[in-house]
Amino acid sequence: EDAAFVLGLAGASDLSFPGPPRPRGAAASRDLAARLFRDISPFYQRRLFDLYKMDFLLFNYSAPSYLRLL
């Protein structure tokens, strides 16, 4: 509704924003992440994990099983 209102104010009421993406299952998201991380070397996986380590600690997340943290 907000998007339609703003588009109307901008004089573009004949346009519309695309709808939100359809939610995918958690398993599908996990599989996609695992496939993407497969192409990243363990060295860079560790560096990425270290970059976000405080977020994992703050939100009590555990490292995903597909990460190769050598």
C-alpha positions as CSV (number, residue, x, y, z in Angstrom):
1,E,0.0,0.0,0.0
2,D,2.8,2.4,0.9
3,A,4.6,1.7,-2.5
4,A,1.4,2.5,-4.4
5,F,0.9,5.7,-2.4
6,V,4.4,6.9,-3.1
7,L,4.2,6.0,-6.8
8,G,0.9,7.9,-6.9
9,L,2.6,11.0,-5.4
10,A,5.3,10.7,-8.0
11,G,2.8,10.6,-10.8
12,A,3.5,7.0,-11.7
13,S,0.4,5.4,-10.4
14,D,0.4,3.1,-13.5
15,L,3.6,1.4,-12.2
16,S,3.9,-1.1,-9.4
17,F,6.7,-2.7,-7.4
18,P,7.2,-6.4,-7.8
19,G,5.8,-8.5,-4.9
20,P,8.1,-9.9,-2.3
21,P,9.9,-13.1,-3.2
22,R,8.2,-16.3,-2.3
23,P,9.7,-17.8,0.8
24,R,11.9,-20.9,0.3
25,G,12.3,-23.6,2.8
26,A,15.2,-23.4,5.3
27,A,16.6,-26.6,3.8
28,A,16.7,-25.1,0.4
29,S,18.5,-22.0,1.7
30,R,21.0,-24.2,3.6
31,D,21.7,-26.3,0.5
32,L,22.3,-23.1,-1.6
33,A,24.7,-21.7,1.0
34,A,26.5,-25.0,1.1
35,R,26.9,-25.1,-2.7
36,L,28.1,-21.5,-2.7
37,F,30.7,-22.0,0.1
38,R,32.0,-25.2,-1.6
39,D,33.8,-22.9,-4.1
40,I,35.4,-20.8,-1.4
41,S,38.8,-22.0,0.0
42,P,39.0,-23.0,3.6
43,F,41.4,-20.0,4.1
44,Y,38.8,-17.5,3.0
45,Q,35.9,-19.3,4.8
46,R,37.9,-18.8,8.0
47,R,38.5,-15.2,7.2
48,L,34.8,-14.6,6.5
49,F,33.9,-16.4,9.7
50,D,36.4,-14.3,11.7
51,L,34.9,-11.2,10.2
52,Y,31.4,-12.1,11.5
53,K,32.5,-13.9,14.6
54,M,31.1,-11.3,17.0
55,D,27.7,-11.6,15.3
56,F,27.8,-15.4,15.9
57,L,28.6,-14.8,19.5
58,L,26.1,-11.9,20.0
59,F,23.2,-13.9,18.6
60,N,24.3,-17.3,19.9
61,Y,24.7,-18.8,16.4
62,S,26.7,-21.9,15.8
63,A,29.0,-22.2,12.7
64,P,27.2,-24.0,9.9
65,S,28.3,-27.5,9.3
66,Y,29.3,-26.8,5.7
67,L,32.0,-24.3,6.7
68,R,35.5,-25.6,6.5
69,L,37.2,-23.7,9.3
70,L,40.8,-25.0,9.3
